[in-house]
Amino acid sequence: MKTMTCKQLGGACDKEFHATSFDEIAEMSKQHGMEMFQKKDAEHLKAMNEAQDLMKNPEAMKSWFENKKKEFEALPEK
Ligand SMILES: [Zn+2]
């Protein structure tokens, strides 16, 4: 299991996600992001706006994703 926080995954809080693969942790952070979006949490809405800007540029999005994946792979197993 590896741990990354909401912030590390482009979010806005220190909530920790635990998963064995990056795809899994990305999915967990997405679910959490949608939850916070529904609660209209200002910090998460801001982070999401920035993410949407990134998504308009598929190349930038891809390299962001690759970087995060590398960050995840580099984490120690617990
Ligand atoms: Zn969060």
PDB file of the backbone (N, CA, C, O) and the ligand in Angstrom, with CONECT records:
HET     ZN  A 101       1
ATOM      1  N   MET A   1       0.829  -1.196   0.000  1.00  0.00           N
ATOM      2  CA  MET A   1       0.000   0.000   0.000  1.00  0.00           C
ATOM      3  C   MET A   1       0.869   1.253   0.000  1.00  0.00           C
ATOM      4  O   MET A   1       1.885   1.319   0.691  1.00  0.00           O
ATOM      5  N   LYS A   2       0.460   2.228  -0.772  1.00  0.00           N
ATOM      6  CA  LYS A   2       1.139   3.505  -0.768  1.00  0.00           C
ATOM      7  C   LYS A   2       0.141   4.603  -0.424  1.00  0.00           C
ATOM      8  O   LYS A   2      -1.068   4.441  -0.590  1.00  0.00           O
ATOM      9  N   THR A   3       0.667   5.710   0.054  1.00  0.00           N
ATOM     10  CA  THR A   3      -0.188   6.796   0.521  1.00  0.00           C
ATOM     11  C   THR A   3       0.124   8.097  -0.209  1.00  0.00           C
ATOM     12  O   THR A   3       1.283   8.488  -0.342  1.00  0.00           O
ATOM     13  N   MET A   4      -0.922   8.754  -0.677  1.00  0.00           N
ATOM     14  CA  MET A   4      -0.768  10.097  -1.228  1.00  0.00           C
ATOM     15  C   MET A   4      -1.916  10.927  -0.679  1.00  0.00           C
ATOM     16  O   MET A   4      -2.994  10.409  -0.388  1.00  0.00           O
ATOM     17  N   THR A   5      -1.664  12.235  -0.541  1.00  0.00           N
ATOM     18  CA  THR A   5      -2.729  13.087  -0.022  1.00  0.00           C
ATOM     19  C   THR A   5      -3.497  13.732  -1.172  1.00  0.00           C
ATOM     20  O   THR A   5      -3.049  13.767  -2.318  1.00  0.00           O
ATOM     21  N   CYS A   6      -4.667  14.238  -0.813  1.00  0.00           N
ATOM     22  CA  CYS A   6      -5.505  14.965  -1.767  1.00  0.00           C
ATOM     23  C   CYS A   6      -4.674  16.062  -2.450  1.00  0.00           C
ATOM     24  O   CYS A   6      -4.713  16.222  -3.670  1.00  0.00           O
ATOM     25  N   LYS A   7      -3.923  16.813  -1.631  1.00  0.00           N
ATOM     26  CA  LYS A   7      -3.080  17.894  -2.159  1.00  0.00           C
ATOM     27  C   LYS A   7      -2.064  17.393  -3.177  1.00  0.00           C
ATOM     28  O   LYS A   7      -1.875  18.003  -4.230  1.00  0.00           O
ATOM     29  N   GLN A   8      -1.416  16.288  -2.861  1.00  0.00           N
ATOM     30  CA  GLN A   8      -0.414  15.722  -3.774  1.00  0.00           C
ATOM     31  C   GLN A   8      -1.039  15.329  -5.109  1.00  0.00           C
ATOM     32  O   GLN A   8      -0.366  15.288  -6.139  1.00  0.00           O
ATOM     33  N   LEU A   9      -2.331  15.042  -5.072  1.00  0.00           N
ATOM     34  CA  LEU A   9      -3.014  14.613  -6.289  1.00  0.00           C
ATOM     35  C   LEU A   9      -3.784  15.749  -6.947  1.00  0.00           C
ATOM     36  O   LEU A   9      -4.722  15.521  -7.710  1.00  0.00           O
ATOM     37  N   GLY A  10      -3.379  16.962  -6.643  1.00  0.00           N
ATOM     38  CA  GLY A  10      -3.990  18.113  -7.303  1.00  0.00           C
ATOM     39  C   GLY A  10      -5.230  18.631  -6.601  1.00  0.00           C
ATOM     40  O   GLY A  10      -5.938  19.482  -7.140  1.00  0.00           O
ATOM     41  N   GLY A  11      -5.506  18.120  -5.390  1.00  0.00           N
ATOM     42  CA  GLY A  11      -6.672  18.563  -4.639  1.00  0.00           C
ATOM     43  C   GLY A  11      -6.326  19.687  -3.684  1.00  0.00           C
ATOM     44  O   GLY A  11      -5.419  20.477  -3.944  1.00  0.00           O
ATOM     45  N   ALA A  12      -7.053  19.756  -2.575  1.00  0.00           N
ATOM     46  CA  ALA A  12      -6.901  20.923  -1.711  1.00  0.00           C
ATOM     47  C   ALA A  12      -6.788  20.617  -0.219  1.00  0.00           C
ATOM     48  O   ALA A  12      -6.623  21.544   0.574  1.00  0.00           O
ATOM     49  N   CYS A  13      -6.871  19.355   0.188  1.00  0.00           N
ATOM     50  CA  CYS A  13      -6.794  19.085   1.625  1.00  0.00           C
ATOM     51  C   CYS A  13      -5.769  17.990   1.907  1.00  0.00           C
ATOM     52  O   CYS A  13      -5.122  17.478   0.994  1.00  0.00           O
ATOM     53  N   ASP A  14      -5.634  17.642   3.186  1.00  0.00           N
ATOM     54  CA  ASP A  14      -4.615  16.673   3.567  1.00  0.00           C
ATOM     55  C   ASP A  14      -5.161  15.264   3.734  1.00  0.00           C
ATOM     56  O   ASP A  14      -4.515  14.408   4.339  1.00  0.00           O
ATOM     57  N   LYS A  15      -6.337  15.030   3.202  1.00  0.00           N
ATOM     58  CA  LYS A  15      -6.911  13.683   3.281  1.00  0.00           C
ATOM     59  C   LYS A  15      -5.974  12.695   2.602  1.00  0.00           C
ATOM     60  O   LYS A  15      -5.457  12.957   1.516  1.00  0.00           O
ATOM     61  N   GLU A  16      -5.762  11.551   3.257  1.00  0.00           N
ATOM     62  CA  GLU A  16      -4.850  10.546   2.707  1.00  0.00           C
ATOM     63  C   GLU A  16      -5.611   9.438   2.002  1.00  0.00           C
ATOM     64  O   GLU A  16      -6.656   8.978   2.463  1.00  0.00           O
ATOM     65  N   PHE A  17      -5.055   9.024   0.870  1.00  0.00           N
ATOM     66  CA  PHE A  17      -5.605   7.875   0.144  1.00  0.00           C
ATOM     67  C   PHE A  17      -4.579   6.764   0.174  1.00  0.00           C
ATOM     68  O   PHE A  17      -3.380   7.019   0.061  1.00  0.00           O
ATOM     69  N   HIS A  18      -5.036   5.540   0.326  1.00  0.00           N
ATOM     70  CA  HIS A  18      -4.134   4.401   0.355  1.00  0.00           C
ATOM     71  C   HIS A  18      -4.520   3.436  -0.757  1.00  0.00           C
ATOM     72  O   HIS A  18      -5.672   3.014  -0.858  1.00  0.00           O
ATOM     73  N   ALA A  19      -3.539   3.092  -1.593  1.00  0.00           N
ATOM     74  CA  ALA A  19      -3.835   2.173  -2.679  1.00  0.00           C
ATOM     75  C   ALA A  19      -2.568   1.456  -3.111  1.00  0.00           C
ATOM     76  O   ALA A  19      -1.460   1.858  -2.757  1.00  0.00           O
ATOM     77  N   THR A  20      -2.743   0.387  -3.881  1.00  0.00           N
ATOM     78  CA  THR A  20      -1.584  -0.365  -4.349  1.00  0.00           C
ATOM     79  C   THR A  20      -1.178   0.047  -5.759  1.00  0.00           C
ATOM     80  O   THR A  20      -0.049  -0.209  -6.179  1.00  0.00           O
ATOM     81  N   SER A  21      -2.086   0.682  -6.489  1.00  0.00           N
ATOM     82  CA  SER A  21      -1.719   1.143  -7.834  1.00  0.00           C
ATOM     83  C   SER A  21      -2.109   2.601  -8.017  1.00  0.00           C
ATOM     84  O   SER A  21      -2.992   3.121  -7.335  1.00  0.00           O
ATOM     85  N   PHE A  22      -1.426   3.245  -8.956  1.00  0.00           N
ATOM     86  CA  PHE A  22      -1.708   4.656  -9.186  1.00  0.00           C
ATOM     87  C   PHE A  22      -3.124   4.870  -9.723  1.00  0.00           C
ATOM     88  O   PHE A  22      -3.805   5.823  -9.346  1.00  0.00           O
ATOM     89  N   ASP A  23      -3.555   3.970 -10.607  1.00  0.00           N
ATOM     90  CA  ASP A  23      -4.907   4.088 -11.164  1.00  0.00           C
ATOM     91  C   ASP A  23      -5.952   4.077 -10.054  1.00  0.00           C
ATOM     92  O   ASP A  23      -6.934   4.819 -10.083  1.00  0.00           O
ATOM     93  N   GLU A  24      -5.703   3.205  -9.070  1.00  0.00           N
ATOM     94  CA  GLU A  24      -6.613   3.073  -7.945  1.00  0.00           C
ATOM     95  C   GLU A  24      -6.666   4.366  -7.123  1.00  0.00           C
ATOM     96  O   GLU A  24      -7.740   4.850  -6.765  1.00  0.00           O
ATOM     97  N   ILE A  25      -5.480   4.911  -6.835  1.00  0.00           N
ATOM     98  CA  ILE A  25      -5.424   6.111  -6.004  1.00  0.00           C
ATOM     99  C   ILE A  25      -5.989   7.319  -6.775  1.00  0.00           C
ATOM    100  O   ILE A  25      -6.604   8.205  -6.183  1.00  0.00           O
ATOM    101  N   ALA A  26      -5.777   7.341  -8.077  1.00  0.00           N
ATOM    102  CA  ALA A  26      -6.323   8.428  -8.897  1.00  0.00           C
ATOM    103  C   ALA A  26      -7.845   8.379  -8.871  1.00  0.00           C
ATOM    104  O   ALA A  26      -8.507   9.416  -8.820  1.00  0.00           O
ATOM    105  N   GLU A  27      -8.395   7.167  -8.906  1.00  0.00           N
ATOM    106  CA  GLU A  27      -9.839   6.981  -8.869  1.00  0.00           C
ATOM    107  C   GLU A  27     -10.399   7.436  -7.511  1.00  0.00           C
ATOM    108  O   GLU A  27     -11.446   8.080  -7.446  1.00  0.00           O
ATOM    109  N   MET A  28      -9.674   7.086  -6.418  1.00  0.00           N
ATOM    110  CA  MET A  28     -10.117   7.484  -5.078  1.00  0.00           C
ATOM    111  C   MET A  28     -10.121   9.008  -4.930  1.00  0.00           C
ATOM    112  O   MET A  28     -11.032   9.587  -4.339  1.00  0.00           O
ATOM    113  N   SER A  29      -9.091   9.637  -5.477  1.00  0.00           N
ATOM    114  CA  SER A  29      -9.025  11.089  -5.352  1.00  0.00           C
ATOM    115  C   SER A  29     -10.100  11.750  -6.200  1.00  0.00           C
ATOM    116  O   SER A  29     -10.613  12.815  -5.855  1.00  0.00           O
ATOM    117  N   LYS A  30     -10.437  11.104  -7.322  1.00  0.00           N
ATOM    118  CA  LYS A  30     -11.499  11.627  -8.184  1.00  0.00           C
ATOM    119  C   LYS A  30     -12.849  11.557  -7.454  1.00  0.00           C
ATOM    120  O   LYS A  30     -13.627  12.512  -7.464  1.00  0.00           O
ATOM    121  N   GLN A  31     -13.105  10.410  -6.824  1.00  0.00           N
ATOM    122  CA  GLN A  31     -14.354  10.225  -6.058  1.00  0.00           C
ATOM    123  C   GLN A  31     -14.460  11.280  -4.952  1.00  0.00           C
ATOM    124  O   GLN A  31     -15.505  11.901  -4.758  1.00  0.00           O
ATOM    125  N   HIS A  32     -13.350  11.461  -4.237  1.00  0.00           N
ATOM    126  CA  HIS A  32     -13.313  12.439  -3.147  1.00  0.00           C
ATOM    127  C   HIS A  32     -13.537  13.854  -3.706  1.00  0.00           C
ATOM    128  O   HIS A  32     -14.254  14.662  -3.116  1.00  0.00           O
ATOM    129  N   GLY A  33     -12.918  14.126  -4.837  1.00  0.00           N
ATOM    130  CA  GLY A  33     -13.082  15.434  -5.467  1.00  0.00           C
ATOM    131  C   GLY A  33     -14.536  15.707  -5.826  1.00  0.00           C
ATOM    132  O   GLY A  33     -15.032  16.820  -5.654  1.00  0.00           O
ATOM    133  N   MET A  34     -15.212  14.676  -6.326  1.00  0.00           N
ATOM    134  CA  MET A  34     -16.623  14.852  -6.708  1.00  0.00           C
ATOM    135  C   MET A  34     -17.501  15.074  -5.485  1.00  0.00           C
ATOM    136  O   MET A  34     -18.458  15.847  -5.524  1.00  0.00           O
ATOM    137  N   GLU A  35     -17.158  14.374  -4.383  1.00  0.00           N
ATOM    138  CA  GLU A  35     -17.864  14.556  -3.130  1.00  0.00           C
ATOM    139  C   GLU A  35     -17.732  15.998  -2.644  1.00  0.00           C
ATOM    140  O   GLU A  35     -18.714  16.633  -2.258  1.00  0.00           O
ATOM    141  N   MET A  36     -16.500  16.497  -2.671  1.00  0.00           N
ATOM    142  CA  MET A  36     -16.244  17.852  -2.204  1.00  0.00           C
ATOM    143  C   MET A  36     -16.877  18.875  -3.135  1.00  0.00           C
ATOM    144  O   MET A  36     -17.299  19.947  -2.703  1.00  0.00           O
ATOM    145  N   PHE A  37     -16.939  18.531  -4.421  1.00  0.00           N
ATOM    146  CA  PHE A  37     -17.590  19.393  -5.402  1.00  0.00           C
ATOM    147  C   PHE A  37     -19.076  19.530  -5.048  1.00  0.00           C
ATOM    148  O   PHE A  37     -19.636  20.625  -5.093  1.00  0.00           O
ATOM    149  N   GLN A  38     -19.698  18.410  -4.697  1.00  0.00           N
ATOM    150  CA  GLN A  38     -21.114  18.431  -4.329  1.00  0.00           C
ATOM    151  C   GLN A  38     -21.356  19.223  -3.055  1.00  0.00           C
ATOM    152  O   GLN A  38     -22.406  19.845  -2.889  1.00  0.00           O
ATOM    153  N   LYS A  39     -20.365  19.197  -2.143  1.00  0.00           N
ATOM    154  CA  LYS A  39     -20.471  19.979  -0.905  1.00  0.00           C
ATOM    155  C   LYS A  39     -20.101  21.440  -1.138  1.00  0.00           C
ATOM    156  O   LYS A  39     -20.155  22.262  -0.223  1.00  0.00           O
ATOM    157  N   LYS A  40     -19.725  21.749  -2.378  1.00  0.00           N
ATOM    158  CA  LYS A  40     -19.305  23.095  -2.760  1.00  0.00           C
ATOM    159  C   LYS A  40     -18.179  23.634  -1.875  1.00  0.00           C
ATOM    160  O   LYS A  40     -18.195  24.792  -1.458  1.00  0.00           O
ATOM    161  N   ASP A  41     -17.215  22.778  -1.604  1.00  0.00           N
ATOM    162  CA  ASP A  41     -16.052  23.194  -0.813  1.00  0.00           C
ATOM    163  C   ASP A  41     -15.183  24.133  -1.647  1.00  0.00           C
ATOM    164  O   ASP A  41     -14.683  23.756  -2.707  1.00  0.00           O
ATOM    165  N   ALA A  42     -15.010  25.374  -1.150  1.00  0.00           N
ATOM    166  CA  ALA A  42     -14.361  26.421  -1.949  1.00  0.00           C
ATOM    167  C   ALA A  42     -12.947  26.045  -2.395  1.00  0.00           C
ATOM    168  O   ALA A  42     -12.578  26.264  -3.549  1.00  0.00           O
ATOM    169  N   GLU A  43     -12.164  25.485  -1.486  1.00  0.00           N
ATOM    170  CA  GLU A  43     -10.778  25.142  -1.833  1.00  0.00           C
ATOM    171  C   GLU A  43     -10.717  24.078  -2.918  1.00  0.00           C
ATOM    172  O   GLU A  43      -9.891  24.152  -3.827  1.00  0.00           O
ATOM    173  N   HIS A  44     -11.597  23.090  -2.814  1.00  0.00           N
ATOM    174  CA  HIS A  44     -11.610  22.023  -3.824  1.00  0.00           C
ATOM    175  C   HIS A  44     -12.138  22.541  -5.161  1.00  0.00           C
ATOM    176  O   HIS A  44     -11.668  22.128  -6.221  1.00  0.00           O
ATOM    177  N   LEU A  45     -13.119  23.449  -5.106  1.00  0.00           N
ATOM    178  CA  LEU A  45     -13.642  24.022  -6.351  1.00  0.00           C
ATOM    179  C   LEU A  45     -12.529  24.763  -7.089  1.00  0.00           C
ATOM    180  O   LEU A  45     -12.420  24.691  -8.313  1.00  0.00           O
ATOM    181  N   LYS A  46     -11.715  25.471  -6.326  1.00  0.00           N
ATOM    182  CA  LYS A  46     -10.604  26.210  -6.916  1.00  0.00           C
ATOM    183  C   LYS A  46      -9.595  25.241  -7.554  1.00  0.00           C
ATOM    184  O   LYS A  46      -9.150  25.437  -8.685  1.00  0.00           O
ATOM    185  N   ALA A  47      -9.253  24.205  -6.804  1.00  0.00           N
ATOM    186  CA  ALA A  47      -8.313  23.206  -7.323  1.00  0.00           C
ATOM    187  C   ALA A  47      -8.871  22.549  -8.575  1.00  0.00           C
ATOM    188  O   ALA A  47      -8.133  22.244  -9.512  1.00  0.00           O
ATOM    189  N   MET A  48     -10.187  22.335  -8.581  1.00  0.00           N
ATOM    190  CA  MET A  48     -10.811  21.684  -9.732  1.00  0.00           C
ATOM    191  C   MET A  48     -10.823  22.580 -10.972  1.00  0.00           C
ATOM    192  O   MET A  48     -10.667  22.112 -12.100  1.00  0.00           O
ATOM    193  N   ASN A  49     -11.013  23.879 -10.731  1.00  0.00           N
ATOM    194  CA  ASN A  49     -10.939  24.824 -11.841  1.00  0.00           C
ATOM    195  C   ASN A  49      -9.575  24.781 -12.502  1.00  0.00           C
ATOM    196  O   ASN A  49      -9.458  24.812 -13.727  1.00  0.00           O
ATOM    197  N   GLU A  50      -8.531  24.709 -11.660  1.00  0.00           N
ATOM    198  CA  GLU A  50      -7.177  24.634 -12.193  1.00  0.00           C
ATOM    199  C   GLU A  50      -6.970  23.339 -12.962  1.00  0.00           C
ATOM    200  O   GLU A  50      -6.304  23.322 -13.997  1.00  0.00           O
ATOM    201  N   ALA A  51      -7.543  22.260 -12.453  1.00  0.00           N
ATOM    202  CA  ALA A  51      -7.421  20.973 -13.136  1.00  0.00           C
ATOM    203  C   ALA A  51      -8.135  21.015 -14.483  1.00  0.00           C
ATOM    204  O   ALA A  51      -7.683  20.410 -15.455  1.00  0.00           O
ATOM    205  N   GLN A  52      -9.262  21.738 -14.530  1.00  0.00           N
ATOM    206  CA  GLN A  52      -9.993  21.824 -15.792  1.00  0.00           C
ATOM    207  C   GLN A  52      -9.214  22.591 -16.856  1.00  0.00           C
ATOM    208  O   GLN A  52      -9.272  22.271 -18.043  1.00  0.00           O
ATOM    209  N   ASP A  53      -8.482  23.615 -16.402  1.00  0.00           N
ATOM    210  CA  ASP A  53      -7.611  24.335 -17.324  1.00  0.00           C
ATOM    211  C   ASP A  53      -6.572  23.392 -17.904  1.00  0.00           C
ATOM    212  O   ASP A  53      -6.264  23.432 -19.095  1.00  0.00           O
ATOM    213  N   LEU A  54      -6.039  22.543 -17.035  1.00  0.00           N
ATOM    214  CA  LEU A  54      -5.030  21.572 -17.442  1.00  0.00           C
ATOM    215  C   LEU A  54      -5.617  20.585 -18.456  1.00  0.00           C
ATOM    216  O   LEU A  54      -4.945  20.195 -19.410  1.00  0.00           O
ATOM    217  N   MET A  55      -6.867  20.187 -18.245  1.00  0.00           N
ATOM    218  CA  MET A  55      -7.504  19.207 -19.120  1.00  0.00           C
ATOM    219  C   MET A  55      -7.754  19.728 -20.529  1.00  0.00           C
ATOM    220  O   MET A  55      -7.912  18.954 -21.474  1.00  0.00           O
ATOM    221  N   LYS A  56      -7.789  21.063 -20.655  1.00  0.00           N
ATOM    222  CA  LYS A  56      -7.971  21.637 -21.995  1.00  0.00           C
ATOM    223  C   LYS A  56      -6.752  21.383 -22.853  1.00  0.00           C
ATOM    224  O   LYS A  56      -6.814  21.479 -24.079  1.00  0.00           O
ATOM    225  N   ASN A  57      -5.647  21.060 -22.211  1.00  0.00           N
ATOM    226  CA  ASN A  57      -4.411  20.797 -22.929  1.00  0.00           C
ATOM    227  C   ASN A  57      -4.013  19.335 -22.699  1.00  0.00           C
ATOM    228  O   ASN A  57      -3.384  19.012 -21.692  1.00  0.00           O
ATOM    229  N   PRO A  58      -4.381  18.456 -23.633  1.00  0.00           N
ATOM    230  CA  PRO A  58      -4.151  17.015 -23.424  1.00  0.00           C
ATOM    231  C   PRO A  58      -2.679  16.665 -23.161  1.00  0.00           C
ATOM    232  O   PRO A  58      -2.387  15.753 -22.388  1.00  0.00           O
ATOM    233  N   GLU A  59      -1.764  17.384 -23.799  1.00  0.00           N
ATOM    234  CA  GLU A  59      -0.337  17.107 -23.587  1.00  0.00           C
ATOM    235  C   GLU A  59       0.072  17.439 -22.156  1.00  0.00           C
ATOM    236  O   GLU A  59       0.771  16.661 -21.505  1.00  0.00           O
ATOM    237  N   ALA A  60      -0.371  18.608 -21.667  1.00  0.00           N
ATOM    238  CA  ALA A  60      -0.047  19.030 -20.306  1.00  0.00           C
ATOM    239  C   ALA A  60      -0.669  18.079 -19.296  1.00  0.00           C
ATOM    240  O   ALA A  60      -0.063  17.746 -18.278  1.00  0.00           O
ATOM    241  N   MET A  61      -1.885  17.651 -19.596  1.00  0.00           N
ATOM    242  CA  MET A  61      -2.600  16.720 -18.730  1.00  0.00           C
ATOM    243  C   MET A  61      -1.849  15.403 -18.643  1.00  0.00           C
ATOM    244  O   MET A  61      -1.688  14.822 -17.570  1.00  0.00           O
ATOM    245  N   LYS A  62      -1.394  14.953 -19.802  1.00  0.00           N
ATOM    246  CA  LYS A  62      -0.686  13.680 -19.882  1.00  0.00           C
ATOM    247  C   LYS A  62       0.613  13.741 -19.072  1.00  0.00           C
ATOM    248  O   LYS A  62       0.925  12.810 -18.329  1.00  0.00           O
ATOM    249  N   SER A  63       1.365  14.832 -19.213  1.00  0.00           N
ATOM    250  CA  SER A  63       2.631  14.902 -18.487  1.00  0.00           C
ATOM    251  C   SER A  63       2.395  15.095 -16.992  1.00  0.00           C
ATOM    252  O   SER A  63       3.183  14.617 -16.176  1.00  0.00           O
ATOM    253  N   TRP A  64       1.312  15.794 -16.621  1.00  0.00           N
ATOM    254  CA  TRP A  64       0.972  15.919 -15.201  1.00  0.00           C
ATOM    255  C   TRP A  64       0.705  14.536 -14.618  1.00  0.00           C
ATOM    256  O   TRP A  64       1.203  14.182 -13.550  1.00  0.00           O
ATOM    257  N   PHE A  65      -0.091  13.771 -15.348  1.00  0.00           N
ATOM    258  CA  PHE A  65      -0.470  12.424 -14.930  1.00  0.00           C
ATOM    259  C   PHE A  65       0.758  11.519 -14.804  1.00  0.00           C
ATOM    260  O   PHE A  65       0.910  10.782 -13.830  1.00  0.00           O
ATOM    261  N   GLU A  66       1.633  11.596 -15.819  1.00  0.00           N
ATOM    262  CA  GLU A  66       2.859  10.791 -15.802  1.00  0.00           C
ATOM    263  C   GLU A  66       3.738  11.148 -14.605  1.00  0.00           C
ATOM    264  O   GLU A  66       4.295  10.268 -13.948  1.00  0.00           O
ATOM    265  N   ASN A  67       3.857  12.457 -14.327  1.00  0.00           N
ATOM    266  CA  ASN A  67       4.648  12.912 -13.189  1.00  0.00           C
ATOM    267  C   ASN A  67       4.108  12.383 -11.869  1.00  0.00           C
ATOM    268  O   ASN A  67       4.861  11.928 -11.008  1.00  0.00           O
ATOM    269  N   LYS A  68       2.785  12.453 -11.728  1.00  0.00           N
ATOM    270  CA  LYS A  68       2.152  11.988 -10.502  1.00  0.00           C
ATOM    271  C   LYS A  68       2.330  10.490 -10.353  1.00  0.00           C
ATOM    272  O   LYS A  68       2.511   9.968  -9.253  1.00  0.00           O
ATOM    273  N   LYS A  69       2.273   9.813 -11.493  1.00  0.00           N
ATOM    274  CA  LYS A  69       2.439   8.366 -11.459  1.00  0.00           C
ATOM    275  C   LYS A  69       3.853   8.010 -10.998  1.00  0.00           C
ATOM    276  O   LYS A  69       4.045   7.096 -10.196  1.00  0.00           O
ATOM    277  N   LYS A  70       4.843   8.746 -11.519  1.00  0.00           N
ATOM    278  CA  LYS A  70       6.228   8.528 -11.093  1.00  0.00           C
ATOM    279  C   LYS A  70       6.394   8.807  -9.612  1.00  0.00           C
ATOM    280  O   LYS A  70       7.088   8.080  -8.902  1.00  0.00           O
ATOM    281  N   GLU A  71       5.738   9.888  -9.147  1.00  0.00           N
ATOM    282  CA  GLU A  71       5.794  10.243  -7.736  1.00  0.00           C
ATOM    283  C   GLU A  71       5.243   9.083  -6.901  1.00  0.00           C
ATOM    284  O   GLU A  71       5.799   8.718  -5.865  1.00  0.00           O
ATOM    285  N   PHE A  72       4.148   8.524  -7.379  1.00  0.00           N
ATOM    286  CA  PHE A  72       3.525   7.390  -6.679  1.00  0.00           C
ATOM    287  C   PHE A  72       4.448   6.181  -6.677  1.00  0.00           C
ATOM    288  O   PHE A  72       4.638   5.536  -5.647  1.00  0.00           O
ATOM    289  N   GLU A  73       5.021   5.877  -7.844  1.00  0.00           N
ATOM    290  CA  GLU A  73       5.912   4.702  -7.960  1.00  0.00           C
ATOM    291  C   GLU A  73       7.123   4.847  -7.039  1.00  0.00           C
ATOM    292  O   GLU A  73       7.648   3.853  -6.539  1.00  0.00           O
ATOM    293  N   ALA A  74       7.567   6.096  -6.813  1.00  0.00           N
ATOM    294  CA  ALA A  74       8.763   6.334  -6.017  1.00  0.00           C
ATOM    295  C   ALA A  74       8.494   6.242  -4.508  1.00  0.00           C
ATOM    296  O   ALA A  74       9.429   6.198  -3.709  1.00  0.00           O
ATOM    297  N   LEU A  75       7.219   6.213  -4.130  1.00  0.00           N
ATOM    298  CA  LEU A  75       6.900   6.158  -2.709  1.00  0.00           C
ATOM    299  C   LEU A  75       7.271   4.792  -2.126  1.00  0.00           C
ATOM    300  O   LEU A  75       7.200   3.772  -2.812  1.00  0.00           O
ATOM    301  N   PRO A  76       7.670   4.789  -0.842  1.00  0.00           N
ATOM    302  CA  PRO A  76       7.977   3.489  -0.227  1.00  0.00           C
ATOM    303  C   PRO A  76       6.702   2.683   0.035  1.00  0.00           C
ATOM    304  O   PRO A  76       5.660   3.244   0.376  1.00  0.00           O
ATOM    305  N   GLU A  77       6.799   1.373  -0.128  1.00  0.00           N
ATOM    306  CA  GLU A  77       5.662   0.480   0.184  1.00  0.00           C
ATOM    307  C   GLU A  77       5.499   0.414   1.688  1.00  0.00           C
ATOM    308  O   GLU A  77       6.484   0.367   2.424  1.00  0.00           O
ATOM    309  N   LYS A  78       4.235   0.409   2.155  1.00  0.00           N
ATOM    310  CA  LYS A  78       4.038   0.277   3.598  1.00  0.00           C
ATOM    311  C   LYS A  78       3.156  -0.918   3.882  1.00  0.00           C
ATOM    312  O   LYS A  78       2.865  -1.209   5.042  1.00  0.00           O
TER     313      LYS A  78
HETATM  314 ZN    ZN A 101      -9.514  16.943  -0.536  1.00  0.00          ZN2+
END
